[in-house]
């Protein structure tokens, strides 16, 4: 079955968190001192900083209000980022700064004219040089920038005087606008004057060209029509005359055709077939009369006969009417011929006139070409004049219009609070920097510490178990007394754990001679030996504590002792064993001490006396606790360790270098000593980093009596 590594990851993370907590518990004073010191220094430095105020004026760029912009698109094009950044550079220019100096008379301002006095020592300084120096000085306090992606430019000026900061910021904006408007208007005025002069010249040229065109057209007979098209009088006459000629020729042809057709009808005897004859009112009236006469004549002839007088009269009348009909038909035919002759005569006349006009038109063709060329030249001058007139109009409008393409939308006012330094921010930064420095210091301290802290450190380095972790007991010069005064404290419980680990809990044969040693001095070895001896005695075992650390003689300072001989006198044969043994004041516990430090080059424990003493003591006591000297640098402890049934190596928690502990353990093993384990001394009670010794956890606080 696969096991997720989530639990392992959480355990490692918990170990890291716990390690951090342990470091903070151990070194919180260092952290607090460093962080507090740097924070205090930061606060003091912040309070001593000279406050600076900032005046802010905002200008909106709006080219759509520019009177020279021809269209909205042209105005919008001036709002590109490059154009706005250009305006920022203009405001930040030396020219604007000089204008501000002149406007506010800043040459006399002590904040900005300090450089002038230094220059005066080397000789006279001109007015322009003074302005230049002061302009450079105020520019160092100026900040101009576009606000994000808007069309607004912010002008910021810093000063120790709030009123001055606002006044100079506003002066920069006003100077910029004045320069912007003045430049545009001045340019427009100069353009307007040039345009006017050029327009006068062009007007004279236009008039001259128009006069030449008019004179030539007049001489050549060229006129302008209603549609403004040029042409000669002949050209204008040709069109109507050609229409008239065509019409006349058509009328003449039609008249001649009618004449010829009528003559042919008359010749063939079909007079009535001629339409003009047939349509003549006179002929129609005569035909009506003839019809009546024919009708009457027929009636008379049937009634009265051919000789009837009235019939003869009617016949005569009928003959007279027939004569009139023939005469009238002849007259109509003659009229058709006359009309045809007249129409042909008119067409001929028009044809002659048309020929004359065509001859004249051909002669005027060259004149028309010259006139057209002269007219084009005149038109070109007219167009140039119109364009110049439009430009002049725009220039005059700009010269008369003071509207700029920028406007002040936010006037600077004297700020109520300085913008620098931001004291809360600086104090917070000081605290952050101080905390960071404190963390760096304690981190460096932790990295420099080479001591052991955990079960893994001991077992991995020494190859022996960690049998106990004895807590550090503060506020007392004799920590071992806590064992008697507070038998349920963490200190007492740690020593009982050490006893159980050394003697065992399964009833096996327990070691009689137990030696406690350490790698270096000052690791709490003697206190631990006294505490372990008292623990043995309190648990009913007859115990004796032998102080074998003769050079330091520390036991006499932390235990109740009486004057008398000790181990040194015993080994020298100056006292008997009974004389050297003293009661400790605790039931079941005796002790052999060193009354004063003993320094000698002799091999005090390397002879046969000490084994005999231990054999004798083994007959009298259940347990013998030997307080050995440190192993590193001293040889006495190695001889005694080899005589002990069990050796315990005391290690000062988080202090003793691992190299020294490893060397001590190696010597013990090489000497044949029975190193049964190691124990931590002076462990920080707030730490839980000793591995399996969780009785330092707050969960066990109710099980222990406070030390």
Rosetta blueprint (number, residue, H / E / L):
1 X L
2 X L
3 X L
4 X L
5 X L
6 X H
7 X H
8 X H
9 X H
10 X H
11 X H
12 X H
13 X H
14 X H
15 X H
16 X H
17 X H
18 X H
19 X H
20 X H
21 X H
22 X H
23 X H
24 X H
25 X H
26 X H
27 X H
28 X H
29 X H
30 X H
31 X H
32 X H
33 X H
34 X H
35 X H
36 X H
37 X H
38 X H
39 X H
40 X H
41 X H
42 X H
43 X H
44 X H
45 X H
46 X H
47 X H
48 X H
49 X L
50 X L
51 X L
52 X E
53 X E
54 X E
55 X E
56 X E
57 X E
58 X E
59 X E
60 X E
61 X E
62 X L
63 X H
64 X H
65 X H
66 X L
67 X L
68 X L
69 X L
70 X L
71 X L
72 X H
73 X H
74 X H
75 X H
76 X H
77 X H
78 X L
79 X L
80 X L
81 X H
82 X H
83 X H
84 X H
85 X H
86 X H
87 X H
88 X H
89 X H
90 X H
91 X H
92 X L
93 X L
94 X H
95 X H
96 X H
97 X H
98 X H
99 X H
100 X H
101 X H
102 X H
103 X H
104 X H
105 X L
106 X H
107 X H
108 X H
109 X L
110 X L
111 X L
112 X L
113 X L
114 X H
115 X H
116 X H
117 X H
118 X H
119 X H
120 X H
121 X L
122 X L
123 X L
124 X L
125 X L
126 X L
127 X H
128 X H
129 X H
130 X H
131 X H
132 X H
133 X H
134 X H
135 X H
136 X H
137 X H
138 X H
139 X H
140 X L
141 X L
142 X E
143 X E
144 X E
145 X E
146 X E
147 X L
148 X L
149 X L
150 X L
151 X L
152 X E
153 X E
154 X E
155 X E
156 X E
157 X E
158 X E
159 X E
160 X L
161 X L
162 X H
163 X H
164 X H
165 X H
166 X H
167 X H
168 X H
169 X H
170 X H
171 X H
172 X H
173 X H
174 X H
175 X H
176 X H
177 X H
178 X H
179 X H
180 X H
181 X H
182 X H
183 X H
184 X H
185 X H
186 X H
187 X H
188 X H
189 X H
190 X H
191 X H
192 X H
193 X H
194 X H
195 X H
196 X H
197 X H
198 X H
199 X H
200 X H
201 X H
202 X H
203 X H
204 X H
205 X H
206 X H
207 X H
208 X H
209 X H
210 X H
211 X H
212 X H
213 X H
214 X H
215 X H
216 X H
217 X H
218 X H
219 X H
220 X H
221 X L
222 X E
223 X E
224 X E
225 X L
226 X L
227 X L
228 X L
229 X L
230 X E
231 X E
232 X E
233 X H
234 X H
235 X H
236 X H
237 X H
238 X H
239 X H
240 X H
241 X H
242 X H
243 X H
244 X H
245 X H
246 X H
247 X H
248 X H
249 X H
250 X H
251 X H
252 X H
253 X H
254 X H
255 X H
256 X H
257 X H
258 X H
259 X H
260 X H
261 X H
262 X H
263 X H
264 X H
265 X H
266 X H
267 X H
268 X L
269 X L
270 X L
271 X H
272 X H
273 X H
274 X L
275 X H
276 X H
277 X H
278 X H
279 X H
280 X L
281 X H
282 X H
283 X H
284 X H
285 X H
286 X H
287 X H
288 X H
289 X H
290 X H
291 X H
292 X H
293 X H
294 X H
295 X H
296 X H
297 X H
298 X H
299 X H
300 X H
301 X H
302 X H
303 X H
304 X H
305 X L
306 X L
307 X L
308 X L
309 X H
310 X H
311 X H
312 X H
313 X H
314 X H
315 X H
316 X H
317 X H
318 X H
319 X H
320 X H
321 X H
322 X H
323 X H
324 X H
325 X H
326 X H
327 X H
328 X H
329 X H
330 X H
331 X H
332 X H
333 X H
334 X H
335 X H
336 X H
337 X H
338 X H
339 X H
340 X H
341 X H
342 X H
343 X H
344 X H
345 X H
346 X H
347 X H
348 X H
349 X H
350 X H
351 X H
352 X H
353 X H
354 X H
355 X H
356 X H
357 X H
358 X H
359 X H
360 X H
361 X H
362 X H
363 X H
364 X H
365 X H
366 X H
367 X H
368 X H
369 X H
370 X H
371 X H
372 X H
373 X H
374 X H
375 X H
376 X H
377 X H
378 X H
379 X H
380 X H
381 X H
382 X H
383 X H
384 X H
385 X H
386 X H
387 X H
388 X H
389 X H
390 X H
391 X H
392 X H
393 X H
394 X H
395 X H
396 X H
397 X H
398 X H
399 X H
400 X H
401 X L
402 X L
403 X L
404 X L
405 X L
406 X E
407 X E
408 X E
409 X E
410 X E
411 X L
412 X L
413 X L
414 X L
415 X L
416 X L
417 X L
418 X L
419 X L
420 X E
421 X L
422 X L
423 X H
424 X H
425 X H
426 X H
427 X H
428 X H
429 X H
430 X H
431 X H
432 X H
433 X H
434 X H
435 X H
436 X H
437 X H
438 X H
439 X H
440 X H
441 X H
442 X H
443 X H
444 X H
445 X H
446 X H
447 X H
448 X H
449 X L
450 X L
451 X E
452 X L
453 X L
454 X L
455 X H
456 X H
457 X H
458 X H
459 X H
460 X H
461 X H
462 X H
463 X L
464 X L
465 X L
466 X E
467 X E
468 X E
469 X E
470 X E
471 X E
472 X L
473 X L
474 X L
475 X L
476 X L
477 X L
478 X L
479 X H
480 X H
481 X H
482 X H
483 X H
484 X H
485 X H
486 X L
487 X L
488 X L
489 X L
490 X H
491 X H
492 X H
493 X H
494 X H
495 X H
496 X H
497 X H
498 X H
499 X H
500 X H
501 X H
502 X H
503 X H
504 X L
505 X L
506 X L
507 X L
508 X L
509 X L
510 X L
511 X L
512 X L
513 X E
514 X E
515 X E
516 X E
517 X E
518 X E
519 X L
520 X L
521 X L
522 X L
523 X L
524 X L
525 X H
526 X H
527 X H
528 X H
529 X H
530 X H
531 X H
532 X H
533 X H
534 X H
535 X H
536 X H
537 X H
538 X H
539 X L
540 X L
541 X L
542 X L
543 X E
544 X E
545 X E
546 X E
547 X E
548 X L
549 X L
550 X L
551 X L
552 X L
553 X L
554 X L
555 X H
556 X H
557 X H
558 X H
559 X L
560 X L
561 X L
562 X L
563 X L
564 X L
565 X L
566 X L
567 X H
568 X H
569 X H
570 X H
571 X H
572 X L
573 X L
574 X L
575 X L
576 X L
577 X H
578 X H
579 X H
580 X H
581 X L
582 X E
583 X E
584 X L
585 X L
586 X L
587 X L
588 X L
589 X E
590 X E
591 X E
592 X E
593 X L
594 X L
595 X L
596 X L
597 X L
598 X L
599 X L
600 X L
601 X L
602 X L
603 X L
604 X L
605 X L
606 X L
607 X L
608 X L
609 X H
610 X H
611 X H
612 X H
613 X H
614 X H
615 X H
616 X H
617 X H
618 X H
619 X H
620 X H
621 X L
622 X L
623 X E
624 X E
625 X E
626 X E
627 X E
628 X L
629 X L
630 X L
631 X L
632 X L
633 X L
634 X L
635 X L
636 X H
637 X H
638 X H
639 X H
640 X H
641 X H
642 X H
643 X H
644 X L
645 X L
646 X E
647 X E
648 X E
649 X E
650 X E
651 X E
652 X E
653 X L
654 X L
655 X L
656 X L
657 X E
658 X H
659 X H
660 X H
661 X H
662 X H
663 X H
664 X H
665 X H
666 X H
667 X H
668 X H
669 X H
670 X H
671 X L
672 X L
673 X L
674 X L
675 X E
676 X E
677 X E
678 X E
679 X E
680 X E
681 X E
682 X E
683 X E
684 X L
685 X L
686 X L
687 X L
688 X L
689 X L
690 X L
691 X L
692 X L
693 X L
694 X H
695 X H
696 X H
697 X L
698 X H
699 X H
700 X H
701 X H
702 X H
703 X H
704 X L
705 X L
706 X L
707 X L
